[in-house]
Amino acid sequence: MTDDPPTGQDNVPDPEEVVQRHERQLDAALAEVEDPTPSTDESLDLELPGLELHRRDFVKAGAATGAVAGLAGCSGGLLGDGAENGNDGGGSANTDYHVPPGEKDTYYGFWSGGHSGEVRVVGVPSMREIRRIPVFQKEGGVGYGHDEKTKQVLEEGGDVGSVAGHEWGDSHHPVLSETDGDYDGRWLFINDKGSGRVARIDLKYFETDAITDIPNMQACHGMAVQSPDTEYVYGVGEFRVPIPNDGTDYDDPDDYWSVFAALDPETMAVEWQVRIDGNLDNADTGKDGEWAFATGYNKEHAVGPQGMTHDDRDFLKAFNIPAIEAAVEAGNYEEVNGVPVVDGRQDSDLNRGDDPVVKYVPTPKSPHGCDVEPEGRYVTASGKLSPTVTVVDIEELASTSDPAEAIVGQPKVGLGPLHTTFDDRGNAYTTLFIDSQVAKWDIEDAVEAEKGSTDPVTGKVDVHYNPGHLQAVESETTDPAGDWLISLNKLSKDRFLSTGPIHPDNDQLIDISEDASSSETGGMELVADHPVHPEPHDCVVTHRDKIDPNDVWDREDYEGEKPFVTQDASGIERTGEQSVEVQMSSSRSQFGLQEFTVQEGDEVSLTVTNVEDVRDIIHGLAIPQYGINLAIAPQDTRQVTFEASESGVYWVYCTFFCSALHLEMRSRMIVEPRDG
Ligand code: CUA
């Protein structure tokens, strides 16, 4: 950290112009808001202790669902109460985000890729995208889904509940495995919101090594690992569906299912599920292994937006892990599609006693983000359609028979609160989708203050535009770094050179290293914009010291499954009337076989080892006419099997620019006519 102003600060807009723009937006927005509002003072009774929400807040909040679409994207603060928005106008001491050539970032960031189905590795604070890791779809760059091993990963994750097969996924919430409440660098888990799937990335190799298609779940929105030691990986079901979903009984949405699923992180098998009322949205866990939480909407069990938002309340669901395990142990479950399903609905027998499996904490309707602060004392549910964040005391929740009593705070943070993240100084940061801001608030102040108070809010900063998730560095551990925060904004609008009608998202980097009570932003400073390909949803950021990837493959990691083929061992062997095995090495700048000959109609099993032991020397092996595209990292072996269906000469070439003789690095596959 230095006192030097960062580069790029000369883009600070003219303050007068900003004020004028805000005034214009305010006029336009108020004109839209005032009109349909019957009374600005009429309040909605949410039956929550000490909380009154004004109808006007809901009307404005309606923009989140498109009712007042014109509001979305306009700079806020002027519309909400509480702090004025805007940057400091420069001058504050700033953490340096510029990473000079040759230097490395302090942090690894892992971004979901949304419906691109991938995970991206981003250096923080430079925000340079370092690599992409394909997860839910085939990808040519690193040959994912092209070789037998990764093909199998995709296939095993693609059978349950898929009608047309899984061509793609909607990756949403990257989550790092933990030991002792800290990221341990072993795995990254990522869910598929498009289908009920959870994938695992092995961080030794930055490669997807398992995908589980979760039974009884059509869409997996939330994702979490159980703190402190990754006891479970949770996939959180969003869409409610009939079980079995075979068309026999489809017209009673009250009887549709939504489940919370617990997977074993090692085997990726589904251990148990809990069926709940309503649906589930985002998830997080307590820090002591006892509780997991998920927000949810649609307690109405409706099938359209109006019905789903009919009631004023929804629930934060608290999953009592030991009680659920005891129920499974005692056989108190129904086995559905091979999985023990515990009944966690409100009227379940398992929820009647002293130790219910699920506690339903009433919140304002349709809460969204679910985040546990670093000390593990409170879980927060961000309001989305309510301008508040609900703060629940986890210990109190565990002991009370009335979950509403565990609500200990409800600060009013602004319009469209979606997600909350934390620093190491007792501050929470919440994205405001409608206000297009990040609000900073003090957690203990929020517990002290009256519910609905704006007092705990210590600052707001404009973001551009309409933020969804946000993530502070190491926010999910017990000891966040407290220096950087990323706001993942859904729209970029006018921030970048136009690329036609499809715009990138905008991930903005915010310096949160300083608290400044005198400043409108509470010390937050927006320092950089970064356009991103559609459509990251969330990210997780860890110190680089916690990730320790290999430079080359360890042979023992695939010993017994695949051979290590040296130049000398390269050769071809006929294994049957119509099958051959071809094994060869690859190195700079030749394949182990200059040519190989097979018969038309042969099933060709091709095994290729990259014998290099130097980092970053990758070889490819492509036979385009047969759709073959392998990427082989140093010391690794990859395999593919195909049918040599048409006779002819086919060049086999290396796809990675590996040496000065890269172009010459070829082999020749001759497919002889069978009876020729
Ligand atoms: Cu090997 Cu190019």
Residues whose N, C-alpha, C, O or C-beta is under 5 A from the ligand:
A	BS01	CUA	I618 H619 G620 C654 T655 F656 F657 C658 S659 H662 M665
